[in-house]
Amino acid sequence: VKSSRLTYEEKAALQSHPAAKKILEIAIKKKSNLIASLDVSTTQEVLQLAETIGDTIVAVKLHTDIIKDFSEEYVIKLKSIANKKNFLLFEDRKFGDIGNTQQMQFEGGLYKISDWADLITSHVIAGEDSLKIFDSKVGIITIAEMSSSATLTDENYKKRAIEISENISNVIGCVAQSKLPSSLLLFTPGVNLNSIKDKKGQNFNTPEKVFDKNHTDFIIVGRGIYKSTDPKKEALKYQKSGWEAYLKNISI
Ligand code: 5BU
């Protein structure tokens, strides 16, 4: 019996955007569907973690606006680690404004996200046209559904968000907490092997659950890795458990 989900090879063949092809190629090559969210506050911590766990991941997800000492030199160093270790740079900026403002936030300011990010997140709250300002090279991941308790992203919102995402050629996937009825790639944050929630509204699932239940493509792990006393060991654990969950998923 054929599994209801496609393999990464099958998905890669369907993609037209280079960032989508690339992240799937890396997944296949490294046997990893792990994205590490390095939500730390100094460039040194980001660089050190990226170097330490770089072999186990397909992308580093960043919140560049929480870094205290951002500089162009940091971007050069991070890019060089990303090239050496073969992972993408994913800025979780969650754009959520009118197109004109988002364009300035994407291209300008201190961070010049458009200069270095392979992937970015964007809300779709401002409607389809607001997403047309991102250059064609960056892979956009829209937020269709959030992981937090009592989020406003209900079924109708998710449906509309997916419709918009399908109409924009550089949207490569969505963040969501349930299956996607679409060939868009699914990215799932709120993954942790040791906790079920935090005290600030976050909900966690295991890698196995998000593959079994949602047929996700990529798991996003933050505190589960960067807060651990041995990030390398923990990243390997998530890599292995994410990959085993994927293999199980394609075999049924
Ligand atoms: P955690 O430490 O594993 O909870 O980190 C999760 C990361 O994913 C963190 O950077 C969040 O900003 C991000 N995230 C999320 O947790 N839930 C969502 O729905 C979205 C992003 Br969208």
Boltz pocket constraint, residues with backbone or C-beta under 6 A from the ligand:
constraints:
  - pocket:
      binder: B
      contacts: [[A, 37], [A, 39], [A, 63], [A, 92], [A, 143], [A, 145], [A, 146], [A, 147], [A, 148], [A, 175], [A, 189], [A, 190], [A, 191], [A, 192], [A, 202], [A, 220], [A, 221], [A, 222], [A, 223], [A, 224]]
      max_distance: 6.0
